[in-house]
Amino acid sequence: MDNSFAVIGLGKFGRSVAIELTNTGADVLAIDIDKERVHSVADFVTCAVAVDVRDTEAMDTLGLSNMDAVVIAITGKLDISILATIYAKDAGVGTVVCKAQDETHKKILEKLGADQTIMPEHETGIRLARKLSNRRVINFMEISDKLKMVEIDVKNNWVDKTLRELDLRNKENLNVIAIRKDTSSEYEVNPSPDIKLTNNMTMLITCDVKDLDKLV
């Protein structure tokens, strides 16, 4: 199956992931033991089923091994989250993404073979704190432990200069991937090096974590 995903656990996080994946055009199988949660998401995903992940026979009928990735969004019940992770890995799922409750849970999931672990509440808190501490920063995304993407208003000392003049990639190790004027709702990806920056522009920049202070 191409562009197909399963989401196990339909709390707020799992539900939002399942619906958003569906909105991108993907085929999404949503799974939860709670029939009410399954019913609430059924109209927004490709398929929604009420299954207990501890019931391996029932799980075997779902064909998770055919999915591009499985997102395990179970929270509050660490043993069930762990069992779901073990099942997904044993089933041969290519990519297993797990929501972790805390650092201990995260380490356990990683040792079980989870390809990616996330702590949404923790990461959201970090982004908010960094945004509040720098008013110029509009949004902040952690692509990896080292690589960050920042949505930021043009710095005062960049105004009236072109990207070519600033040469941010070579001088500051900052990669400008897109620019947007406040009169436009769309970003211009891979902007011309001759574009002159103004104080009404917003930029998307990727950089190493050690270079974040250059955006202050």
C-alpha angles and dihedrals in degrees: 000000000000121000093000128146141178124211117199113197120034104209118129093290098043092045093051092048092049094049094044092050089051090050089058089059098260125139107246130193110197118201132187137145090228110086092201092057090047091050092049093057099035095096093052103050137051094252135355125192136179107229135151106230088215088067098083094181091057091044091051090062092060098070098226091164088070093058124102089223141351122217114205106201099167114139135176093032108071095179092056091047090051093047091049090051092050091048093050093049093046089049089059098246108175098221125020117189117189133193109224125206096207142342093281091052089046092054092048092051091048091051089051089057104264107166093211133011125195136186103199098185092048093046092046089052091052092050092049093049092049091047093050092047092056115038092194090064112090099178139358130202130185107217091176138337090284106021118075134179119209130190105207143165114248110274116245093242090054095056116115092014128108125234087245091057093047093045089193095174095059101030102038105015089240119139116208106206100169143004131202131191116219088242090061132067093201130075120230104229118214093009121209113269087230095060111120114226121231132188091253094063131101123208136203109214132178120203146152115274090246090061097053092100089065088071094058 
